[in-house]
Amino acid sequence: MACETQTINSKVGANIMHSVFTVAFFGHRYVDNVLEIESLLEEQIRKLINEKEYVEFLVGRNGDFDRCVSSVVFRMRKKYKNDNSALILVLPYPTAEYLNNKEFFHDYYTDVEISHSAYAAHPKSAIQIRNREMVDRSELVICCVEKKYGGAWQTVKYAKEQGKLIINIMPFE
């Protein structure tokens, strides 16, 4: 599947001369244990920022886990170093939240991308199409999947089929 996205905001140089390691994040829409999840994410993100030459963190904005990831990556980039990583929001289509708050999004995220394939698809399938594109771009998938159903679980199943390295910070019940 061709991965085609449009970069809306780019603070990353067009010709990055680094070895880029890409990480995608997926999790359930609702999470109960935010503090525990943040602690587990901090450990993984700190390790990536310190060990990799350049890291692209791909995240959506469809639930508690996505917002938790964005917050932790944002903080870790400030705390350790932000010149070797990018926090990239990948949207399936331009949401009302994005359209009404572009300045905030452009300040918070390094890049905002809209998936052309997802945008052109039926809204009910757009998030899953975007998720698969994120998996296809990534070397590593970090997830918080506790149930063997739903969109996050389907995406992790797809990542396994693609042979991606997967870290599930909250294993199945």
Summary of the structure (lengths in Angstrom):
residues: 173
radius of gyration: 15.0
end to end distance: 32.2
largest distance: 43.8
contacts: 540
relative contact order: 0.21
helix: 45%
strand: 24%
